Amino acid sequence: MTTDWIDKLGFADRVPETGRTATSAPQFTGNQAQISYTPPGEANYNAAEVEELAKNSLDFLAALAMPLVFRYLFPDLFKSAWNWLLSYVHRDRDFSQLALGLPRGFAKTTFIKIFLLYVILFTKRTFILVCANNQDKANAIVADVMDFLDEPNIRKVFGDWRIGAETDQQKQKKFGFRGRNINIVAGTVDTVRGLNLKHQRPDVMLFDDIQNRKEAESEVISRQIETDMYGTAMKAKSPHGCLFIFVGNMYPTKWSLLRRLKHNPTWLKFIVGGILATGESLWEELQPYDQLLKEYENDLAAGRPEVFFAEVLNDETASSNHLIDISKLPAYTIPDDELHQGNFIIIDPATDKANADAVTVAYFEIHNTVPVAKEIVEGRLSPGDTISTALRMAMRRNCRVVGIESNAYQYTLNYWFAFICQQLGVVGIEAVELYSGTYSKNSRIMTMFKQLIAGEILVHPSQNAAVFLQITQFNPLKRDNVDGILDCLTYAPKMIELYGAFITAGLTLEMQEYSAIPVLSELENCPF
């Protein structure tokens, strides 16, 4: 659907600055909608053409219904979700169950209100039930939909719903409109049992954010909400067909309803995160990527990055790890200019295949006997690139020992490290072996979590984002976690235990010792 309607049509519209009435269509520049105005009576429009455009264009319908609010064209994924909803709403004797997962702050409730307007204007549906977390929120959704119908643009093209109004209460609207009697009822999932008005039952049910964050943390409350949704609300459906729509976002708990519906095969799902796989924002004009990044950094600084992962990225694995509370990690108080008592590098190897784990190269310093992760590099590196990265880091950091995880075939990286050093003429940097021992990787990582809480391992604030991401997504019941950084942290105490002599004989201490040796003058150093 193109936007050739931009310059052709005129329709009633209010001007926020002056309160005038105008008859011009919304004008769009790029992805931002701007309204231009023509004096009343100077522009004509074709009602049938406006109606057809509103039926076939989400952007046009939104601009028509809320001209003072609509500012940005909907992104492609929203239009895909729109077409997905429309593909079900026109079906006869159908009981489809749709779960729509959109991120927090991306106008998901506004989007679904526009859909309800579409249902009223362009479908045969007659009974809409709106359920929210409480009665006030449900009433507010219905009120906004009725405001769309009260918009002069809508009344001018589609007629005035109030002419056929029979019931106009906060929680119930009943009116004759566009050739049928329409009921809209607001409620909660536990208050609509046996809903039947004038021998009609709901043929559209909307469940919008029926679970809040606090409820999602309780198994008992969450199960009750889910039971009420299935056993009370959904059982009140019309026997001739009903479209069920659940709208919400993930919560960082295992009892999140969207998470449970995602794994329920009877529900059809459309779930998307606020940041796409391309690294772009889902809706750049509304929520720019840089703005989302600052929001994440704020959640991270508060020790709650899982909130961002779940509610903005709709990541159901955000709360897999309940073994460590990031907010309880000791504060980092070491000055950046403080001299360390030793340093080392740890490499967690991997192949450079497309489906392999990322290689991790981590630099540590020792402060007051505690290893501190100061720099971390992760990526899909070939063995040669891995060694080059470690050597550059060692030279830049004046580090002389590199620990390499040497289980099984990973041991060969030690050989190639020595080989490349010999080729390049690099001396004084030693590659040493690190073995996991008899404990499994997950057991070692869980032990490391205790060391983090106790302050026996520290992470520099500049590396918090990468470390906290792997901590919050670590699932002790899985073997394929993304845990290269965590693995390096587990080896840090072992490096000090096994290779302390290499670590403490670093250039920093040697320079301190050499600075105390007197330098002879040129005459004193003369052999004659």
Disulfide bonds with the S-S distance in Angstrom:
none
